[in-house]
């Protein structure tokens, strides 16, 4: 888990229990920290103060297709990434050399061809950079002041 590519950050989540439909699949984006609030809600236990995750109960019940609009990924001080339903933007800063990658996860799910340098995708890069900055601030990324 030493990078922000899908092969490292995409962790399957499997849930089983009373009231969880058998065989149901969802592509809703979530963090592993969403598991605790989900289990607490399912068990009828009050949510403690300061818990960052969001319950997935509405997704599990089928009442909600989306859980999060985007996800933030980080690896040490080197990589930051943001992903929405279709796109992933990755930014590296290694020894002062900055690199940006943009992947269309629909057309290139293996993240093999960066579109970041193509003028046709400049607006997508700008939009995702804004979302990356927003999420870094929201999550309190200690490097958010540096980039």
HELIX and SHEET records of a PDB file:
HELIX    1   1 UNK A    6  UNK A    9  1                                   4    
HELIX    2   2 UNK A   34  UNK A   43  1                                  10    
HELIX    3   3 UNK A   57  UNK A   60  1                                   4    
HELIX    4   4 UNK A  119  UNK A  121  5                                   3    
HELIX    5   5 UNK A  122  UNK A  139  1                                  18    
SHEET    1   A 4 UNK A  71  UNK A  75  0                                        
SHEET    2   A 4 UNK A  79  UNK A  83 -1                                        
SHEET    3   A 4 UNK A  87  UNK A  94 -1                                        
SHEET    4   A 4 UNK A  97  UNK A 104 -1                                        
END                                                                             
